Amino acid sequence: MIEGALLVLSPSGIFAAISGVVLGIVFGAIPGLTATLGIALLLPVTFLMAPQEGMIMLSGVYAGAIFGGSISAILLNTPGTPASIVTAWEGHAMARRGEAPEALGIAAVASGIGGLFSAVVMLLATAPLARIALEFGPAEFVALVTFSLVVVSVMLPTPLLANAAGCAIGLALATVGLDPVTGEARFTYGAFQLFGGLDLVALLIGFFCMTQGLLLAKEAILDMRRPAVVFSDASHISVVARTLGKRVWTLVRSSVIGTFLGILPAIGPETTPLIAHAVERRFARGGEAFGEGSRQGLAAAECSMNANVGGSLIPLLALGIPGSGAAAVFAGALILHGLRPGPLLFMEQPTIIYAFFTGFIFVNIFIILLGLYGARYFAVALRVPKGVLGALVCFFSIFGTYALGNSLFNVWVMFGATLFAFALSAVSIPILPVVLGLILGGLLEQNLVILASITRERSDLLTHPVAIGIFAITVAVLAIALARRLRPSPQDSTPP
């Protein structure tokens, strides 16, 4: 642990943390660019860095982008990322009252506090969770992957069948390559480049980067202009400290909510602030007009969002299961550096993991400092035309994909993924279940093969109580979700 912390304190480690946060805030502040896009676009850059520095930089992009979306939400009432919707409700109302500096300061400090809380939980909980996972056999992993896919299918707001179809498509894409049992080529159509499977990073760049670049270009062509940017002075630290000092329990509750929901698959930072905001409404004693510039509501939303970031990385590092779309792309970064997410990571590369934990703490400290003193300067990014942004995103998508292995074939895979993403969008199938199925498909198939080879009779499955328990929870979650979705709404039961 100490050796890992010392790696972060080197100039290159500090630079990775600061540069990641700065780039993340810029990405988040520009409407249309998301944390997932930022991680996917900068992923090839980390190939030139040491693994721990690349991980720290990408975590800075992840956390920084979540906070950066609050800048445009507060100043323009335009959420930079989908997670900043609640911030726009409260923060922009404060800005209209001339309190934009205070709103930006509250957002920065609350985000940093939520992130620091999740970083501590990550440091304390991930390793014990990984040690428990080391006791898992193939039955337990099959049950765990099944649980993750079911939770994603029932938690996303899109139709259940569409979510399940996305998971099935992702699992199907994971079968491309050599059969793990017979060694025969599957769905390669004679292309030797596919013997190792579809390149995960090329697919992720196509799903998240090139698609967004083309959408930005479309908006530029249609002349969808943004309102003028209003700049404010940096917030006064004492005012922000006094405001948040009166709302300590808000920060505690929101940090716990954000971290816990981040651990659950499919509940990303987009949903967390809505839940934390609703909880604070119940605890409010009066004097807080929620939705009209409430400091308590703003602090709860921002704190829970960045706490969700650390929470989503816990199952990824401990179990190999990403807790959000951005964490799924983060898994691609680990694989690119030769690191296999999961419990063995703590045995094989403990120094790198603890360097990352320490670096994530520094990332959130830098979010507080840069947010307090530099929010108005990051807002300059809002003036970049969408056409320029779209062109840059498309260029770096192509360049980054080619740089992965100097392979033009990967570029074609990326273009294919882009077209496929638009096709899925046209039939209302979300991309997150597809990505999760793609990442977990290999793990599921491998353990299914092993389980089938060691199981002689069906009664042998009864010797795995943990797996049976996970399957029981999975069935219960699915049954509850189906019951809620099939229950008629009050409008449907009202007689005409």
N, C-alpha and C positions, 0 to 999 in steps of 0.2 A: 504494500500500500504506500509506504513512504517513498519507495523508488518510483512508483507511478506519479506521485505528487511532484517529485523533483523534475520529472520530464515536462510537466506542465509549466513549471516555473522558469523554464528556459526561454530565451527570447523568441525562439520559433513557436513554442507552445502558446505564449502570450499573444504573439502576432496572429496565430490561427484563431484564437478565441475572439480577439477584437475584430479581425477582418470578417469573420463569420457573422458576428452581430451586426456590423455596419452593412454588409451586403444584404443580410436578412431584413433589416429595417427598411432599406431602400426597396427591396422586392415587395415587402408587405405594404409599404406606403403607396405604391402605385396600384390603383384599382385594376383588377384583372390578373395581376400576378400574385400567386399564392405561395405558401411555404413549400408545398409539394413541388411546385414548378421550380422554385429556387434550389431545392436540394437536388432535383433531377438534373437541372441545367449545370450546376457546379460540381456534380459528382465526378465527371472525368478529370476536373482540375485536381482533385485530391489524389489522383493516381501518381502525381509527382511529389506527394508528401509522404511522411511517415504515417503509418496507420493511425496512431493515436492523435496526431495533429489533424489528419483528414476527418476523423470522427468528431473531434472538438469543433472544427470549422463548420461541419454540416449541422451539428447541434446548435451552434450559434446562428446559422441561417434559419433553422427551424424555429427556435425561440424568438429570434429577432424579427422574423417575418410576422409572427403572431402579434407581437407588440406593434410592429410598423403599420399594420392595418388600422390601428387606432388613430394614427396621425391624420389620415384622410377622413376617417369617420368623424373625428372631432372637428376638424377645420372645414370640411366640405359636406358633411352628412352623407358621405359616400364611403361605405366600408371598403377598405383596401383588400381585406380578405373576408370570406363568409363568416368567420368567427367574430368579426367586429360589429355585427348588427346591433347588439345590445349597447355597445359603446357609442354607436351613432345616436341611439335614443337619448342617452343621458349626457354624453360629452358634448354633442353639438348644441343641445339646449343650454349647457353652461357657456359654450362659446358665444351664443347669441346674446347672453347676458354680459359679455365682456370678460368671461372667466376662462378663456381658452388656455392661458398659461397654467392655471391651477389644474384644469382638466388633464392637460398633457402630463403634468407632474404626477398627478394621482395615478394615471394610467401606467406611467413608467415604474413608479415605486411598487404599486400593487402587482404589476406583472413580475417584477424582480422577486418580490416576496413569495409569490406563488411558485415561481420557478425554483427558488432556493429551498422551499419546503419539499417539493417533489424531488429535488436533487438529494436531500438528506434521506428521504424515504428510499430512493433508488440505491443509495450507498448502503443503507442498513438492511434492505429487504431483498435485493436482487440476488446476492450470493446465497443466502439461506434457501430462497426459492429454487435456485439452480441446483443446490445440493439435494433438495427433495426430488427434483426432476431427474437427477442421476440414478435414482432408484426406479425410475419408470422403465417398463419394458415395452415391447411392440404393442401390446393391448392397450396400455395406458396412453401411448402416443396416438394411436388410432382414435381413441375416445376423445382425446384433447383436441385433435385437429377437427374431428366431427363437431365438437362443441363450438369451436371457433367459427366454423362455417355456418352453423345454424344461428349462432348469436348475430353474426353479420347480417344474415338473411332477415331476421325478425326485427333487428334494431333500426335498420335504415328506414327512412320515411317512404321510400319508393315501394311499389307493390311487391308482395312477398314472392310471387312467381317470377317477377323480373330479377329480384335479388338472387333467388335460387338458380335461375338460368345463368346469371353472371358467374356464380360459383362453379357451375357445371362447365361453362366455357373455359374458365381458368384452369380447372382440373384437366380438361381435354388438351389445352395448350401445353400443359406440363408433361404430357405423354410423348411429345415430339422428341425424337432422339433414339438412343439405343435401349432396348428392353433390358431391365436390370437382371432378368433371369436368363433369357436365352441369348442376349447380346445381338439380337436381330434389329435392323433399322426399322423405325416406325414413323410413318408420315414424313419422311425426308424427301421423297420423290427424287432420289438420286443425287441430292445436294449433300456432299460430304461435310459442308459447313454446319449442317444441322445434326450431325451425329452426336454432338455434345448438347443438343437441345437448343431452343431459341435463346438468344442472348438476352438475359433479363434486363440489363441496363438499356439496351437498344429499345426494347419494348416499353420500358418505363418512360424513356425520353419521348417516344412516339405518342404514348398515351397522354402524357401530362404537359410536355413542352411544345412540340410542333403543333399540336391541336390548339393550344392557347395562342401561339404566335399567329396562326392563321385567323383565329377569331379576332385578335387585335387588329390585324390587317383589314378584316371585313368591317370592323367598326370605324376604322380610319377612312375607308372608301365611302361608307355611308355618312361620314362627317358627323359622328356622334361626339360632340364637343363637351368638355368639362367646364364647370363653372370656374371663375377666377379664384386663385388661391389667396387666402387671407393669412398673413404671417403674424405671429405673436412673439413677444419677448419670452425668454426662458422663465420658467416658473420659479417662484420664490420658495426656497427649500423650507423655510420655517412655516409657511402657510400650509404646504403639503404635509409636513410632519405633524402639525397640529391637527389637520383634518383627519389623517389616518390614525393618529394616536387615539382619537375618540372612537375609532371603529376597529379596534384590535380583534374583537370576536368575529367581526365580518370577515376579516382576512383569514382567521383560523378556519372558520366554517367553509369558506370558499376554497381554501387550499386543500382541505380534506376532500371536499366534493370533487374538485378538479382532478386530484391525484387518483382517487378511487375510480372515477368514471374513465380516466385515461387508461387504466389497467384493463378495462373491459374492451374487447374487440368491437370496432365499429362506432364507438362513442368518442368522436374526436372533439377538437376544440370548438367546432361549430355548434354543437349541442350543449356543451357544458355551461356557457354563460347564461343560457336561457334558464337552466335548472337552478344555478346559483342565484340568479336574479329573482326567481320566483321564491326561493327559500328566504332571501333577505326581506322580501315583502311581508312574510309572515312574522319575522322577528322585529320589523320596524315598529318603533313606539310612537310614531307620529312626528310630524315636522319634516318628513322626507316625502316629497312629491315624486314618486317613481314614474319614470317616463318623461319627466319634465325638468331634468337636470339634477337628479339625485346623486350626491357624492357616494352614498352608501351603495347604490345600485351600480355605479361606475366602478368602484373599487372591487365589488364582488365579481363583476363580469371579467375584469382584467386579471384579477388574482386567479380565478378558476381556469381561465384560458391557458396561462403559462404553466400552471400546476398540471394541466392535462398533458403538456408536452413531455415532462419527465415521466408521468405515469404511463404514457403510451410506449415508452422505451423499456419499461421494466419487463413485460412479458416477451418483448423481442430479444433482449439480452439473456434472460433466464430460461426461456422456453423455445425461442426461435419463432415466436408467433407475434407479428406486428399488431399493435393496438390501434393504428390509424393508417390512412393512406400515406401520409408523410413518413411514418415509421416503416411502412412497407418499402418505400424508396430508400430509406436509411438502411434497410436490410440489404438492398442491392449494393450499397457502398461497402458494407462489411464483406460481402461475398467478393466484390471486386478486389479487395485487399487481402484475399485469401483467408478471411476470418469467417467461420461458420457460426451464425447466431445459434445460441442454445447453451445448455448446461456445461458442455465440454469446453466452451470458450473460457470459463473461469479456471479450468485446469491447464489449458494449453497456453493461454496468453493473459495471465493475471495482471502483469505489469501494465499492459495496454488498457485493460478494462478499468483499473483503478486510476490510471492517468485520465481516462475519459470522465470518470466520476468527478475527479477534482476539477477538470477543465470545465465541466458543466456548471459547477458552482461559480467559477470565474465568469462564465458566460452570462449568468444572471446578474452578477454584480455589475458587469459592464453595461447590461441593459438599463439598470437603474441610473448609472452615471451618464451614459450617452443619452438616455431619454430625458433626464433632467436638464442637461446643458446643451443638447444638440438637436432636439426635436424640430425646431424651426428651420434648421439647416437641411435636415433630411426631407423636409416638405418641398424643397426645390425639385426633387424628383417628380413631383406631381405635374410639373410643367413640360415634361418630355412628351412630345406628340405620340399618339398611339401608333401611327404608321412607322415611326422610327423604332419604337419598342417591338412591334411585330416583326420587323425586318431583323432586328438584333436577335430576338428569340429564335427565329427560324435559322439564322446563320449559325448561332452557337449550338443549336440542336444538331445540325448536320455535321459541323466541325467536331463537336464533342463525341458524337457517335462514331465517326471515322477514327478519331484518336484512340478509341478504346483498344483496338487491335490492328489499326491501319488496314481495316477491311471494308471494302466498298459493299460487301454483302450485308454487313450490319446496318449500313445506311438504308439499304432496300428493306431490311426488316423493320427499321424505324418508320419508313414511309408506309409500309404495310400496316403497322400498328396504328399509325395516324388515321388511315382510311377506315380501319376496323373500329377505332374509337368513335369516329363520326357515325358509322353504321349502327353501332350499339346505341349511341345517343338518339338516333332517329327512331329506334324502336323502344326507347325509354328503359334500357338496361344500364344500370349504373356501373361505373368502371371499378370501384373499390372491391366488390366481390370477385371480379375477374382477376384483379391483381393478387388478392389474398389466395384464391384458388391456385393461381400460377405459382406462387411462392411455396405454398404448403403441399402442392400436388406431389412433388418428389418425395417429401417426408411421409405422406400418407401411403403412397404406393410401396415404398421401401418397407415400411412397417407392416403393411398388409401381407406382403410376400413372406416376410419372416414369420408373422403370426400364423399364416396358412401352413407353413412348413413345420411348425412345432406343435400345432394343434391336431391331435389325432381324432378326438371326439368332441362333440359340442359341449359336453359337460366339463371339459378342460377350461372353458372360458369362465366357469364359476370360481376358479382359483385366483381370479384377478378382481378383488373387491373394489379397488380404487377405480378401475376401468368401469365396473358395473355402476358405481356411484356417479361417475361423470356422465355415463350414458343416461342414467336416470334423471339427472339434472337437465340434460339436453332435451329429453322427451318432455319434461315438465315445462321448460322454457318454451318449446315449440307449441305445446298444448295451450298454454296461457296466451301466447301471441295469436294463435288461430282463433281462440275464443273471443279475444278482444276485437279482432278484425272482422269476425263474422257476426258480432253482436250488432243489432240494428241501432242506428243513431236515433236520438230523440226526434229529429226532423222526419225520419222515415216512419216512426210510429205515430206521428200526429195525423189524425184523420183529415182528409181534404175538406 
